[in-house]
Amino acid sequence: MTKRIDTKIISGGRNKRWTKNTVNPPVTRASTVVFNNTDEMKHATQNRGDKVMFYGRRGTDTHFALQQAINELDGYAGCALYPCGTAAIAGSLMAFLEAGDHLLMVDTTYEPTRDFCDKVLAKMGVTTTYYDPMLGADIARLVQPNTKVIFTESPGSITMEVQDLPAIVEVARSKDILVMLDNTWASPLLFDAKAHGVDVCIQAATKYIVGHSDVMMGTASTTEELWPQLREQSYLHGYCVSPDDAYLALRGLRTLGVRMRQHETNALEVANWLAARPEVAEVRHPAFESNPGHAEFKRDFNGSNGLFSVVLNCGNRAATNAMLNGMEHFKMGYSWGGFESLMLANHGTPGPRSATQWQADGPLLRLHIGLEDTQDLIEDLEAGFARFHAALQNS
Ligand SMILES: Cc1ncc(COP(=O)(O)O)c(C=O)c1O
């Protein structure tokens, strides 16, 4: 029978092998797994890569339930779990790159991803070229004979450029290059990475999968062909997560659909209100026509979420500090994807850029719109702008 995505979110990984007689799987904590006899031990050893309990680092039934749930949702053959999204990115790159290889990395990637390329991969003899997120088929110009991976992140961190994934995948396919995607913003709900030909799909599950701001976790999903390599490399690096965290991630996942739709509705309402404000020069939200890559967003994505940015046409640090310091509902924090609203200000280039140049006169505010009443959020922002102007006049 057909299972649509909301059904998959609810039923994925809910298999009696993991859940026994309850709705959710028990939290199975283990380092040592004990076997009743040598046959059982042999069976576990031979099948340790295939969801059979062998030793705690390889996972227990709680982890297997989460891995299966994610794969039922994203359609890939296997899913490796990592202690955070950054580890999933590092682990995926390390699994497929070796000394002498070349990597094409999107210029607007999450800053620690860039740092990993510059400070770890470079040391290991992997060279990186940063590319403009708006390059589609033209990315072919940057391909070198030793290019092994094209890494994408769409929309881009903070500035929200949406990439032309199908065009990039087509170039990669013709040259035997792997495409990796940091799909944290969209999650499997808003962007179907597998259907778009992405080879390795990474998520900071810390954000929308967990959804409650209380667990760090990363996932990397891949195809039948690549799974043995990703799985073994992840295992060799010793990546593992606690079963309690796996349980919480699975529990968060079950409400992904309803949360995401409410984040989308709330964020669009607040973004439209902000677009009409005199201080706002530009809204960086993929669903806005003015956002770079809006046509690709409409073509490839199934909707949006709570995270977007606005560029202001005036203001300085004193003004944004006055705004942020008095917010009641918006909290300040470097994350997003939980049920709560968050906000931060950025002055100058939002994260390092080398292939593109950020041009904006005023500061940028990044907002994560949570599940509060939007009228309360708008009133909070309105009072924030009043403090912003008062500080601007005094500075
Ligand atoms: C787009 C994106 N990818 C990856 C990460 C890293 O996730 P984690 O904080 O779990 O390492 C983040 C964190 O903010 C992110 O925003």
The ligand as an SDF file (V2000), in Angstrom:
LIG
                    3D

 16 16  0  0  0  0  0  0  0  0999 V2000
   23.1630   23.9240    8.0770 C   0  0  0  0  0  0  0  0  0  0  0  0
   23.8340   23.2990    9.2510 C   0  0  0  0  0  0  0  0  0  0  0  0
   24.5290   22.1760    9.0580 N   0  0  0  0  0  0  0  0  0  0  0  0
   25.1660   21.5630   10.0640 C   0  0  0  0  0  0  0  0  0  0  0  0
   25.1340   22.0750   11.3430 C   0  0  0  0  0  0  0  0  0  0  0  0
   25.9140   21.3940   12.4130 C   0  0  0  0  0  0  0  0  0  0  0  0
   25.1130   20.6960   13.3030 O   0  0  0  0  0  0  0  0  0  0  0  0
   25.6010   20.3810   14.7770 P   0  0  0  0  0  0  0  0  0  0  0  0
   25.4720   21.6570   15.5310 O   0  0  0  0  0  0  0  0  0  0  0  0
   24.6840   19.3070   15.2310 O   0  0  0  0  0  0  0  0  0  0  0  0
   27.0210   19.9490   14.7030 O   0  0  0  0  0  0  0  0  0  0  0  0
   24.4140   23.2390   11.6050 C   0  0  0  0  0  0  0  0  0  0  0  0
   24.3710   23.8130   12.9600 C   0  0  0  0  0  0  0  0  0  0  0  0
   23.9650   24.9370   13.1780 O   0  0  0  0  0  0  0  0  0  0  0  0
   23.7630   23.8780   10.5170 C   0  0  0  0  0  0  0  0  0  0  0  0
   23.0860   25.0290   10.6960 O   0  0  0  0  0  0  0  0  0  0  0  0
  1  2  1  0
  2  3  1  0
  2 15  2  0
  3  4  2  0
  4  5  1  0
  5  6  1  0
  5 12  2  0
  6  7  1  0
  7  8  1  0
  8  9  2  0
  8 10  1  0
  8 11  1  0
 12 13  1  0
 12 15  1  0
 13 14  2  0
 15 16  1  0
M  END
$$$$
